[in-house]
Amino acid sequence: MKAYATDAIRNVGLFSHVGAGKTSLAEAMLYATGAIGRLGSVDNGSTVSDYDPDEVKRQISLNLSLVPVESNDSKINLLDAPGYADFTGEVASALHVSDGAVLVVDVSSGVQVGTEESWERITAHELPRLIFVNRMDRENADYFATLDSLREYFGNSVAPLHVPIGSQDDFRGVVDILANAAYLHNDNEVTEAEVPADLEDTVEEYRQTLIESVVELDDDLTEKYLEGEDISAEELQTALHEGVLTGQLTPVLCGSATRNVGVQALIEAIIRYLPSPAETDPATATQGGEEVELAADSEGPLAAFVYKTLGDPYVGKLTFVRVYSGTLRSDSRVWNAITESEERVGQLLFMRGREQETTDHIAAGDLGAIAKLADTVTSHTLSERKQAFTLPAVTFPQWLFTAAIEPTSKEDLEKLSSALARVTEEDPSLHVERQPITGQTLLSGIGETHINVALERMKRKFGADVKTVPAKVPYKETITGKAAAEGRFVRQTGGHGQYAVCNIEVEPAERGEGFEFVDKIFGGAISAPFREAVHKGIREAMKEGTLAGGEVVDLRVTLVDGKEHTVDSSDIAFQIAGTMALGEAMGRAKPVLLEPVLQMNVRVPEDRMGDVIGDLTSRRAKVHNMDMVSPGTMEVQAEVPQAEVLRYATDLRSLTQGRATFSSEFIGYEQVPASTQEQVVAAHKQEKEEASA
């Protein structure tokens, strides 16, 4: 694969609802340009971009894949992003380094949830875009109905550039409306022809509408049009290019990836209408605390951004980069401003799926990979030490689903820490933490499938066999009444004994105050060192309450009296006495459980509002607010106990057919209702009995 000038490169993300045919489209583009000799299939796992064993197994894209397509002295770096909702972290990386986008739509399904979400993400990143209506050879394929739905959802900027020739089994080509020419397909051969007679009226109608939309973008063309002068196809294409760059127009093309129909036209449209890195705004970087702009200039200072990290079984770690400025060269040294360390760049690679081709440099605007970097990971920037830059990091989605994980054997326990570090390095949308209250290791991601794929990857790539177990809610305990108790620890054996007596009073503190120890002993009933030992024992006892083993909080303990022995008393004896006293007092002071509560914001289509509200109410939620945030979309704000939403990401998707989204934030602890407390305490008791059996 040769090196290309910056203005000959297109960095284009492929986005869609799951199953719309992005991967098949990337495959067809490779086939149409002669990069591969036969079309691979998603069904049999033979495509260039879906090569990971988990993708072959599930027959969907799970990872962001780089697929360069070379055509007409141009290079299109296709970023094939997953459509499945659990893998939006990969989508975030693709969006971050793309200059344009192709939104793929399944003609038989029209605008789906993932189509809307992809459009919103593309819009948020202000990317110029094309729409490709795929699978025109399928049953029930209705291009014009799909076009109407695209306009309904996304507005009048959506403008058809193609009219299909035939449909379903008879689909055999497309008419380019702007060029007013037909292109008939036979395998990998495209023949230009006259517009079929039965389509002339339709094409002319859409052509006039498109021309009117295009000329409105250019004053000179508007004047020509109004004066009835001829406007060349080249002039129209130039104006359309500007309209796409500014987001005022979104051309719609159509075809069938699996039949390789309309694919060559899409390639040409990408090159003609989407921007090269040279046409995009300069990247904004930070240098020495100041913002600087970096143009896509191969002669400029080096700035290469890491958008993906991957462990490869053959070459070790692969670091995927986009060079925003300068030229990255093999056998060089670069500076990582995040880690403040130097990295040696050895082998540079151009990637095509799993295939690797060595190169001696990667120029500004291009995408490639570096083998075997030591400390550089996703969102880091590589530059020169004398001109160190930091480019903005990828914004990954909030994790929504959490699972508790355990190794299946002692050998796997030894591998667990390393495997978790490696898998989260590859996928920063995963998060690992140790829950101090429950003692569980928690792995969080976008959804249940996301977690399951991560565990399979840990076993296959890093040798750690890990299973999920029910996540425990980190309950805490407190008291609602006052009580007094004596802690007496007296042991007399043949020699030196143990003697400690302490008397305490307990009462609840204000919620969130924590723990207060008050020493009210006057005189020498207990000497100062032993009072501190009582304090230490009580603190130790507070780590595990009497109801469900939760941490005890919001408690005031007053030490009022006690006794010591001149010979047998010891620090450890008074610690034990303090522990005993608190356990006794807690049982008398009306102990209660406290549960973590989340603030949740749920965005849901208006027609699903009743289902979501009813479901939240069944989860003991307190609904505070309901607002319309956009036409047809409502946002529900509610406080919900964490125990009720451990699987909410999966449940909400099922309840709304994937049309709702949510975010959550921990806001504090609240008292558990009596009936729920009985269930939690009983379950804890049973668990302890089973563990000791």
N, C-alpha and C positions, 0 to 999 in steps of 0.2 A: 504494500500500500504506500503510495507516494505521499510526500508532504505537499500540502496545499497552502496557497496564499490565504490570508485572513478573509479577503472579500469573496473567496470561492467556497467558504465553509458555511453551512447552515446547521445550527444546533437546535434540534426539534424534538420536543417531547410528544410521545403518543399517549393519549389519555382517553378513558372511556369507562362506562359501566362494565362490570365483569362479564366476559363472554361475548363482547361485541366484535372481536376478531383483530385486536391490535397486533398480536404476535403473528398471526397468519398474514397480516398486511406487511409487517416488516419482512417476513419470509418472501412474500411475493415481490417486494421491492428489490431484494437481493437477487431473486431469480430473473426479474425483468432486466436487470443491469448486468447479468452474466456472472455475478459473484459466486453463485452456486449453480450446479447443473440440474438440480431437481428440486421440486417443492417439498419441503418437509411438512409434517402434520403434527398438530397439537395432540391429536388423539393417540398417535403412536410414539410421541415423545421425541420426534426427529427434527424439531425446528432449531434454528441457530440460537435464538435468544432464550428459549425455555429449556435449558440443559441441566439444571439442577435436579437431582433425584427426587426431591420433594415436589417440584413442579411437574415432572414426568408422572409421578404417582397421582397427583391431584388433577392434572390436566388444566391447570390455571397458572398464570404468572404470579410468583411470590417475591421475585427480586427485580430490582432495576437492572436492565441489561442494555449495554451499549452496542449498537449495530450500525457501523458506518456503511453508507451506500454511495458508490462513486458513479457519477453520470455527467456527461457533457462538461468535462473538466471542472466539475464541482464535487464537493463531498458533503453529504448529508449525514451528520451524526445523529442517528435516531436513538432516542432514549425511551425504550419500551418499558413503561411503568405499569405495575399491577393495577387491575381494576377492582380487585376484591377489597372491601372496606377495611379489613384488618391490617392491610399493608400500606397504609397511607404515609408511613414514614419514608418508604421508597419513592412515593409520589413527591413528597416534599423535597427530596434530594434532586429529583429530575427537574422540578419547577425552578429550583435555585440556579441551575446552570443552563437552562434552555433560553434561547432567544425568540423562539416561536413555538407554536403548538398545533398539532392535528388532533381534533376531537373526533373519535370514531364512533359512529352510531349504527346500531343494528336496525336495518330498515323494517324488519318484521316486528320489532319491539318499540321502535321510536324512542322518544325521550324517556329515560329511566332515571332512577334515583342517582346512580353513579354518573349519569350524563350531566344532571344538574350540578352535582357536587364538583365534577371536573370543570365545568364552565365557571363556577364561582371561584375555584382555585386559580384557574387561568386568568380570570379577570382581576383577582387580587394581586397577581404578579404582573399585571399589565402586559401580557404577552400577546402579540399579533397571532391570529389563528386562522386555520382553515377547518372546515368540517368535511369529513369523508363518510358518506352514507354507504355502508358495507352490506354485503350479502344480498345484492340485487337479484341473485339467481335463486333465492329461497322462495318457498310458498308464501303467499300473502304479501309479497313484496309490493309496496305501494309508495313509490318515491314521492309523489306529490302530497300524499297525506302526511308523510314524515316531514316534508318541507313545511307544511302548514303548522305542524306541532312545534318544529324548531322556531318558527317565527313567533308562535304563541308564547313559548317559554323565554326566548332570548331576544325578541324584538325585531324590528324591521332592518336592522343592520345585516341580518342574515340574507344573503343574496345568492341565488342559484347560478353557478357557473356551468353546470352540466344539465343536460336532459338525457335520460337513458334511452337507448335503442333496444326495444323489447323489454321483457320483464320475466322474472321467474326462470323457467327452463329456456325461454326464448331470449334471454338477456345476452346480447352479443356485442355491445359497444356503447359509446357515449357521443353526444354532440357537445362540442365546446361552443357555448352561446356567444361568447365575445368574438371568437374567430369565425363563427358561423360555418363550422366544418364538422363533419362526422368522422369518427375513428372506430373502425371495425376491428375486432380482435379475433385472432385465431392462434391459440397457444401463446407463443411469445412474439408473435408478429402482429404489427399494427398497420392497418391500411387506411389512408385518408380517403374519404369519399364525400359525395354530395349529401346534404341533409335529406333523409328519407321524406318522400312526399307527404306521408301521413303525419309527419312531425313538424312540417314547415310552419303551420299556424302557431303551434305551441311554442316552438323555438323563437319565432318572431315576437310573440307576446312577451316572453321572458327577456328576450334580447333588448327590446325597447325599454323595459323596466330597469334592467341592469345598466344600460347606457345612461339613462336619466340619473340613476343613483351615482354613477361614476363621474359624469361631467359636472355634477354639482360640487365636486371636490376641487375643481380647477376652474378659475375664472375665465381663462382663455378658451378652454373647451366648452364652457357654458355659452360663451359668446358665439363660438363656431356652431354649436348645436342650434341655438336660437335663430341663427342666420341661415340654417339649412346647409351648411358646408359639410363636406365629407370629413369624417374623423377616422384616422387609420387605426388598425388593430393595435399597432405599437403604442400609439398615443393613449388608447383606452387602457392598455395593459400597464403603462407607466402610472396613469392616474389611479388605477385599481391598486397597484403596489403601494402607493402613498396612502390610500384609504385603508388598506390592511394594516400598515404600520401604525396608523393613528387610532386603529380600532373602530373606525367609522363603518367599515364593511367587513363582513365575514363570508367569504365565498364558500359555496357548498358544491362539492364534487361527489360523484358516485361511482360504484364499481363492485367487483367481487374479488376479494383477495385470493380465495381458493381457486378461482378460474383465471386469475391474472388479467381481469378485464378492468380497465380504468386506472390501473396501477401506474403505468408509464405517464399518464396525464397528471396524476397526483405528484409524481416525482418532479415533473416539469413545473407544476404550479408551486411546489415548495421552493424550488430554485428561483422562480420568477417573482413570487409575491412575498415570501417570508424573508426577514432581514438576515444579512450576514453579521458577524460580530462587529465589523467595521461600521455598520449602520446603526448600531445600538448606542445608547448613552454610555459615557465612560463609567467604569465601575468606581464606586466610592470605597476607599480603603482608609485605614487609620495608620498614621506613621508618627511615632513620638507623641501620641495624644492628640494629634491634629488630623482632620479629615483632608484627604487628597483625592484627586481624580486620576484614574488610570485608563488611558485610551488603549484600544486593542491594537497595539503597535509592536511588531516583533523586534524592533530595535530599541524599545523602551526598557525600563527597569523590570526585572522579573517579579511576577506575582502569579503564583499557581495555587489554585484553591482545591482542597480535597473534598470531594462530594460523596465518596463511598470508599469503604475499606472492606477487603474480602480476603479470607484465608484460602489460599489455593494449595491443594495437596502436592503439587509438583514444584512450584516456584516459591512457596511460602506466602507471606503476606503481599497482597496486591493493593496499591494505593491509587485510586482513580482520581485524576485531576483535570481541571479545566485551567488552561493558561490564559489569564486575562491580559497580561502584559508581558513583553519580553519574549525570550525563547528559552525553554527548558532543555538542557543538553545532558546527554549521558556522560558518565565518568566526570561528574562535576560535584561541587559541594554547595549546599544551600542552607539557609538559616530558617528555623522554625521559631517565629516570634512568640508563639504561645508557650512552648516548652523552654524557650531561650536556649536552644541547643542546635548544633550543626548536624546535618544529615548528609550522608554520602549517597549521591544518585548514581546507581550503577546502570542497570538495564532499563531502558525505556521501551514501552510497548504500545502499539496500536491494538485495541481489542475489537473482536467481532464475536460477540457471545463468549464462548469459552476459548475461541481461537486467539492466539497471540502472535503478533508479528513485530519483530524488533525494529526500532528506528533510532537514529542518532540524535534526533531533536523533535520537540513538539512546539510549534509556533503559536503566537498569540491567537486566541480564538478557538484553538483546537482542543480536542479531548483525547486523553491517553491514560496510561497507567505506568506506575513505577514499581519495580519489584524490590521487596526486602528492605523497606525502610524500617528503622528501629522504633522510633517514638512518635511518629506522625500518625494521626488518626483523623476521622471525619471532622470537617469544619476547621481544620488547621490551614494555615497559609504558608507556602514556601516562597522565600525570596532571597535576596542577597543580604549578607550581614550588614554591609555598609548602608543599604537601603532596605530596611526591614518593614514589611507591610503586614497588616492584618485585615483580611476581608470579612464581611459580616457572615456569621455562622448560619447554618441551615436551621430554620425554625421547625422543630419536629412536633408532631401532635401530642397532646396530653394522653397519657395512658389511661385506659378506661376499665380494664379488666385485670384483676389480680388473682394469682394462684399461689398457694403454698406448695413448696417443692421439697422433696427429700431424695437423697441418693438411695439406690436399691441395695447397696452393699457397702462394706467398709472400703473396698478398693475404689468404688465410685465416690465415696466421701472425700478421699484424697485427691481426686481429680476435679471435684465440684467447683472449687474456687477458681481454678485456672479456666475451666470450661465456661463458667459464667462471665469471666472477664473477656474471654475471646468472643463469645456470642454477642455480648453487649457492645463490644468494639465494632463488630460488623454491623450491628443494628442498634443505633443510638435511640430508637424509639422504644426499646426495652429498658426496664429499670429494675435493679435489684436492691433490696434492703433487708436487713435483719430486724424483725419486729421485737423490741426489747421486752415487751410485756408477755407475749405468747411464746417467744423464743423461736418462732418459725422464720424460715427464709422465704421471702416473698418475691415472686417474679411478676412484674406488671407489664402489660402491653396494650394493644388496641382492642383485642378481642380474644376469645377462647382459641380460635384457630391459630392466631398469631403465637400464642403461648405454646400450643401443641407443636407447631412447626419448629419453634426455637428448641424445644426439648429433643425433638427428633434430630435436629442439627447438632446439638451437643453430643448426642450419642454417636452419630455417624462420623462427624468431623473431629471431635475432641475426646471421644472415648469415655464419656461420662453418662452412665445410664441413670436417669433421674425420672421420678414419678411425681404427679401432683397428688396432694392430699387436701382434705377440706381446710379452708382457711379459718383460723380462729379469730373471733372478734376480740380486740384488746379491751375487754371490760376492765373497769376500775371499781373500787369499793369505797364506801364512806359510811358514816353513821348519821342518824337523824335524831338521836336522843342522847341523854347524858347517863353516865354510869361510873361506878367505882369498882375497883378490883384489887386483889392482893396477889402479887407474884411471890411464891415461896419456893426456893430451891435449897433443900437441905439434904445432904448426903453424908452419912457417917460410916466410914469403913474402919479398918484396923488402924490406919495411920491418920495422915492429914485429911480432913474432910472438906466439904463444901457447904457454905452457909451464906444465904442472901435472902433478904425479905424487902420488898418494895411495895408501897401502896400508891396507886395512881387514880386519877379521875380523868375521864375522857368526855369531850363534847365536840359537836360539829363546828368547823370553821366555815367561813363564807366560801361559796363555790369559786374555785380558782386560787384560793389563798395558799393551798399546799399544807404544810405541816408546821406546827409550832410546839416546842417543848418548853414548859414552864417549870422552873425549879422553885418550890415553896417550902423547902425544908429549912427549918431554923435550928440552930444548934448542931450537934454532932450525931444525929440519928444515923445518917449515912455520910461518910466522909466524901469530899469533893471528887476524888478519882472514881469512886464507885457510883456516884451520881451520873458521871459521864458514861460509865459502863451501862447503866440503865438506859440512858438516852440512846446509846449505840445499839443495844438489844432491841429497843422499840423500833428504831429505824430498820433494823434487819427484818423484824417481824412484819413491817408494813409492806415489804416486797411481795408478800403473798397473803391475801385476805382469807377470811373464814368461809365465804360463800362460794366463790367460783375461782379462787386462786388469783384474783386480780390485784393489782397494786392498790394499796390503801392511800387515799388522798383526802385533803380538806379536813384535817383533824387537829384538835388541840389536846395535848396530853399534859396534865399537871402532876408532877411528883410531889406528894404531900407528906409521906412518912416512910419509914423503913427501919430495918435493924441490920447490924453487921456484927461479926464475931472477930475478936482480936487475932485469932489464929486461923480459923477456917475460911474466912471470907476472901474472895478473890475477884479479879476483874471479870473472868469468864462466868463466875457464879452469878454476878449481878447482871451480866448480859442475858443469861438464861432466865433469870427472874423477871427482867423487863419484858422479854418475849412472852413469857407465860402470863404476865399481868395484862398485856395488851390483848392477847387472845381471849382471855376471860372477859375483859371489859367490852370488847367488840361484840361478843355474843349477847350482852345485856343492853347494848346501846342502839338497838333497832338498826342493824346494818342493812344497807341497800346497795344494789348494783348501779353503776353509771355506765352508759354506753356512748361511743363516739357518734356524733351527728354530723352530717354533711349538708352543705348548701348545694343544691342541684339546680341547674338551668337546663331545661329540656326544650329543644326546638322541634316543633311537630307541625305537620300540615293541619290546616284548620279542620278538615274532615275527620282527622284522627284524634282530635282534642279530647273528646269524651272518653275514649278508650284509655288514653294516657292518664287523665285525671283519676278515673276509676281505679286504675292499676296503682297509682301513687297512693291513693287513699287506703287501699288494701295493705300497703306497706307501712302504715302508721305515719304517713307524711303529713306535714303541716304546709298546705299550699298558701303562699303569701301573695302571689301576683300572677296575672296572666295578661300578656301584652301582644299585640300584633306587631311583629318586627319587619315584615314585608308582606306584600299581597299574598294571601293564602297561607302564611306561616305565622304560627303563634309561638311564644316563649312562655313556659311555665317556670316559676321560681318557687322552690319548696325546700323545707328542711326535712331530711329523711334519716332515720337511724341507719348506720352503716350495715348493721346485721341484716337489714331488709333488702340491700341492693348489692350483695356480693357478686351476683351474676347479672346485674342490670344491663350491661352492654349486650349480652346475648338475648335477654328477655325483651328489651326494647326493640331490638332489630326484628325479632320474631313478631312482636305485637303490631309493628307498623310496616312490615315488609321492607325494612331498612330505610324508611323515609324520615325517621326522626334521628336527631343527634343530641348529645348531652355533654355537659361538663360538670365537674363536682369539685368541692373544696371543703376540707375539714374545718369546722367552726367551733367545736367544743364538745363537752360531755354533758349529758342530761340523765336524770334518773330513769331507770327502766320501770315500766309498769309492773305491778305486782304479779299479774298472771304470767307475763313473759319472764320475770325473775324466777318464778318457780320452775319453769321449763329449763332455763339456763342452769340453775343450781342442780336440778335433777340430772341433767346431761353431764355436768362436770363430775358429779358423784359417781355416775355409772362409768365414766371414762377412767376415773382413778381406780375403781374396783377392777376393771378389765386390765388395767396396766399392772396391777399388783397380783393378778391371778396367775 
